[in-house]
């Protein structure tokens, strides 16, 4: 593991990529827009549910324990993916002069890992919360949603970088095996999700057995999380439980996974509370972000030596911010599906949601190509924050285009996590019926699927 005083690095950079002075990191995950434009309690919206065969399923006809769609959580996916791209953009293109500022931004952007895992755990549990046991197809679906894309994209990245990276065939094949075992760059997230899927039946049993004591369960889990990351941060734990390896171990994220599972059993109540306390949620999140940033700058400048290294991605000080940021991104999703949104906005959100998994899988292809084209030299003519914003937009749009094409090929499921779409559906039509509001705290119907980015919320 390499790390500078002012960057966050838990993995070696992808071959041929990485800004001078800023060590790339492996992070799945995505920046959270902490201040959604919501003045009053937002309304959860829903569109007609479409099952795996393309048939519309009404709310009343959907049996308990089956897949249900939560449109507002579906809308969280493109927001989180913008954060993922923002993280990797800073790691790839931030100039040396901006090392400290980029590191401070990365400290907050790392929340995307925890946000993805929280939502994945919440939605998977939500789909099984009224079932006594996981069904027989559980393992097959999980392998198809995680294992197949992981294997395919590991090979794709290996071949993509092969001409410029490897010369000895034996060495290159050995490295391919290493990538399968540890995960190429951002793909390590799928390793953590796979670990969660294996343990899910036992964790579900734990959450069921502690019904009525979920607050105590979260308190214990939260205390363990603080203790674990603190021992990582101050190098108490052995090296194989810190940095690179910690990012691939489910124990590093156990609180967020258990919290997501517990919230799934109380989703209506939590949704109602968040919608009633939008401003409070935003204010607390911003305050915790300010505290975390102050911690970072003090440790980066060695003003307070006992604060530890600023390059550590598992900082105990960011736990309160992570919790608040996850709540804020939930509210962003609620706002995006509000019934007052235009058809254009709804179409854009739907496209971003449909292609979110593909964006996550393919983003480093586009970022690496931009690096080869000399993109990092743009900061000599434009302010680097503007370069970062433009880069996020370019990568996001390019990945949507690539994923939209791949989703219409016979390899759609393996490369995008989506069922194959028709070429005629490539351009949205205005005949799509607008979503209807769900009154009060009613649950939005739909499909909780299997995408590991948040269990894919639709039978695609």
N, C-alpha and C positions, 0 to 999 in steps of 0.2 A: 504493500500500500504506500502511495506517495501522497504527500500533502504539503502545501505551503501554509504559511501562517494565516493567510487570509482567504483561503478557498476551502471548499468542502469536497473531499475526495474519498470515496470508498471503493474505487475500482480503477483499474488501468483504463486509459482512454481507448476508444475504438481505433483500430489501425488507421493511420493516416489522418486522424482528426484530433483537434484540440488546440486551443489558443495558447500562444506563448505566454507563460506566466500563470496560467489558470489551468489547474489539473481537472480534467473531466471527471464526472462522477456517474455512478449508475443509479438512476432514479426512475421509477416508473411514473412517476407521477407528477400530477398536474397542479399552476397558480390558481388561487381561489380569489374570485372577485369579492372583496369583503364588504362592499357596500351596495347591495342591490337597490334599485330605485323603487322601493316599496314604502309607501306612506301609511297604508292601513293593512289590515290582515289580508294577505293575498288569497286568491281562490284557487283551489286545486281543480284542474281541468282534466278531462278525459276524452279520448276519441274511441270510436268503436273498436273492440278487441278483434284481432284477427288471429285465428289459431294456426297451427302448423300446416294445415291443408288449405289455408286461404279463406276459410269460412268465418263470417262474422259471428261473434259470440256475445250475447247480451250479459249484463251484470247479473241479472236474476237467474240466468241459466248456468252460470259458472259455479260448479261445485266448490265447496270449501276445500282448501288444501291444494287446489290446482293453480296453474299459472294465472297471474293477474297482472295487468299493466298499471304502472304508476307513472303517468305522463310527466309529472313534475320531477320525478327522480330520473326518468329517461332524459329529461332536458339538462340534467347536471353533467351529462357525459361530455358534450363538446366544450363546456366551460373548463372541465378538468383537463381535457386534452390540450386546450390552449396553454394551460399551466405546464403540462409536460413538455411541450415544445419550447415554452419560455425557459424552462430549466436547461434543456440541452442547447438552446441557442446561446445562452450566457456562457455555458461551459465551452462552447465551440468558438465563439466570436468576440467575447469580451476582451478588450485590449489590456495590456499589462498595466497601464496607468489606472485602470478602473478595477484592479484586483480586489481591493477592500470593498468598494461599493457593490461589485458583482457578488462577492461572497455574502454580503449582508442581505442581498436580494435572494440568493440561493437558500439562505437559512430559513426564510419563510416559504419559499417555493417547494421545499422538501415536504411540505404538508400533503402534497398530492399523493405520496405513497400511502400515508395513513388514511387519507380520504377514500382512495380506491378500495383499500382493504375493508374499511368500515362499511362502505356501501355494498360491497360484494357480500360480506357476511350478513348484513341486514336483509338484503333482498333474497338471498338463498334461504335464510331462516324464515322469512316471511312466506315463502312458497311452501314451506314444510311445517309451519307452526300449528296447523290443525291436523297434521298427519302423525300417526303413532310411530311410524318408521319410514326410512327412506325407501323409495320404490326400487324395483329390480333394475330399472334402466339408469339409475343414478350414476354408477361408475362409467358406463358406456358414454353417457352424455358429457360427463366431466372430462373424459379422455378426449372426446371429439372437440370439445370447446377449448381445452388447454393443451393437451399433449400433441395433437396433430399440428395446430398452428405453430407451436413452439419448435417442433422438429423441422417443419418446412422453412420457417424464417431463419432458424439457425443455419441451415444449409444455404439459404439465399444470401445471407450476409457473408458467410464464408466464401462462397463463389464470387460474390460481388467484389470482395477485397483480395481475392486470391492473386490476380496478376500483379498487384502493387505491393503485396506483403510477403508472400511465401515463394521460396525458390526450391527448397528441398521437398519433394513429395512426401517423404516419410515424416518430416517435421510438420508439414501442413496437415496431414491426416491426424497426427497426434494432437495438434491444436484443435482440430475439429472435435475430437473426443473430449477435450477439455471444455470446449464451449457447450457441448451437450450436457456436461456435468454441472457447470457453474452458471451458464446463461450468458449470451452475448449482450453486453451493455444493458439496455433497458429491458431485455427479455428475462432477466432474473426475477422480475415481478411474478412471472408465471410459475416459477419454482415455488415461491412463497404461497401462491394461490393453490398450487397442487398439494402442498403440505396441509393447507387448511382443509381442502376437500377430503383428504384422507382422514383427518381428525374430526371432521364435521359431525358424523353420527354420534361420537362420544361427547363432543361439546354440546350438541343439541340435547342429549340426555342430561347433561349437567344443568343446562338452563331450565329444562323442564322440572328437574328435581328441586331446584331452588326457587320455584315459583312462590311469590310472596316475600322473598328475601333478595330480590334482584338488586336493591340498593346496596345491601351488604356485599353481594357478589362483585359489583362494580367498584366498591370501595377497596376491597381486597386486591382486585385486579389492578386498580389504579396505583395502589401502593407498591405492588410488585413492579409495575412499569416504571415508576419513578426510581425505584431501587436499581433495577436492571440498567436503565440508561445512565444513571449516575455512576454506576460501577464501570460502564463502558467509557464514559466521558473522562473519568479520572484514572483510567487504565488499571483498575483493580482486577477486572476479568482477564483471563488469558487471551492472547492474540487471536485465537480461532473463534472467539466470541465477540470480537470487535471489528469495526470497519467493514472490509470487504465481505467477510464471512457473516457478520451480524446482519447485513442487509439481505441475506438469503435465508435467515433462520426465522421461523415463525414466532419464536420466543421474543424477538425484538418488537413485535407488533401485537402481542396477545391482548393488551387492553382494548385496542381499537376493534379487534375482531370480536371479542366478547361483548363490547359495548354495542356493536352493530347487531349482534344476535339478540341482546336484551331489548334494544330499541324496537326490533321487529315485533316483539310481543306487546309493545305499547305504542305502536306507530301512530294511531289515531290521537292519543293523548299528547304525544310529543309534537306532532304536527300542529295541533291546536295551540299548544303553549308557544311554540316558535312564532306562529302567525300573530299571536297577541303581543309578543315581545320583540318585534323586529328591531326597533331602535336600540333596545337594551342589548340585544345580541350583537349588533354591529359595534356599539360603543365598547362593550367588554372585549370583543375581538381586537379592535384597534388598540385598546389600552394594553392588552397582553402582547400585541405585536411590538408596541413601543418599548416595553420592558425587555423583550427578547432582542430587539435591535440594540438597545443600550448595552446589554450583556455582551453582544457580539463585538461592538466597537471597543469596549473596555478590554476584552480578551484579545482582540486583534492587535491592539496597540500595546499590549502587555502592561497596561495601566494597573490592572489588578491580576497579578499572576496566578492566584489561586482559582480563578474562574476556569482555568484549563484552556485547551486549544480551541480556537475559533473554527478550525477546519473540521471538527467533529460533526457529522450529520445527525447523530443521536444526542442532541442537547436536551437536558432535562428542563431547561427554561422554556422550551417551545411547546411543551405539552399543553398548557392552558390555551395557547394560540391555536394549536392544532384542533382542539375541541371546538373552539369558537369558529374557526375557519370552516370546519365541516358543516356546522350549523348555518353559516352564511351561504355556503354554496348550495345548500338545500333550499334556502330562501330564494336564491337566484333562479333555481329550477322552477320553483313555484311561480315566480314573476314571469318567467319566459313563456309559460303556458296559460297565462291569464287570458280570459275570453276577450279582452279588449285588444289583444295583439292582432296585427294585420295578417292577412294570408301570406304575405311575403316573409314576415318574421317567422310564422309557424313553419313554413316550408324550409327556411334556412335552419331552424332548430331541428326539424325532423331529419334533414340531410346530415347535419353534424352528428346527431345521435345515431343514425343508421350506420355511419361510416367511422364511428369513434374507435372501434376495435382495430379497424384497418389503419387508422391514423396512428394509433399507438405502435402497431407492428412495423409500419413502413417509414416512420418519420426519420430514422437515421440514414436511410437511403438518400433522401432529399437533402438533409443537412450535410452529409458527407460530400454529395455532388457540389453543393454550394461552396464547401471548403476547397474542393479541387479547382473550382472556377475562380478562386481568389476573393471570395466574398468577405473574408475577414479584413481585407484591405479597405473596405468601404468606410471604416471609422476615420480614415485620413481625410475624407471629404465631407462626412456627415457626423453629427454627434452620435456616440455609440448607443445611447438609449434609443434614439430614433432608428438606428440600424437594427437593434434588437426587436423593436416593434414591427418593423417592416419584414424582418426575417420570419417572425412568428406567423404573420399573415401569409407570406409566400409559402411557407412549409405547410401550413394548415390547408390552404386551398389546393396545393399540389397533391397532398395526400388524399384529400377528398376526391379529386379527379382520378387518381390512381386506384383508390379503393372502389369507386363507383364502376370503373371498368372491370376490375378483378371480380367484383360481385356478380358480373354477368357472364362469367366464364364457368366451365365445368369444375374449376378448382376453387370456387367461391367459398365454400365452407372451410376449406383448409387454409386459405389465405386471408380471409376477412372475417371469419366467424359468422357469416350470414348465409342463409339459404339463397340459392341462385335467383337473381332477379331477371326480369325481361329487359331487353334493350329498349322497348317502348316506354318503360317506366323511368328511363334515365332523366327525362325532363318532367318535372312536376306539372300537373294540370290543375286548373282552377276549379275543376269539378269536385275536388275533394271537399267533403262537408266539414264545416268548422266544428271544433270541439264544443261540447256542452258542459256547463258548470256542474260540479257536484255540490249540492247544497250542504251547508254546515261542515261537519267533519267527516262526511261520508268518504268511503274509500274509493279511489279511482280505479275503475276496472282496467284490465289489460293483461299482459303476459309477462311474468317473471321468467326469463329464460336462463341461459347458461353462460353468457359471455363473462369471462373473469374480470372484465373491467367494471362491472357492477351486476353481474349475473344477467346481463343482456336484456332484461326487461321487455323482450318481445320474442315471439317465436318466429325468428327470421329464417 
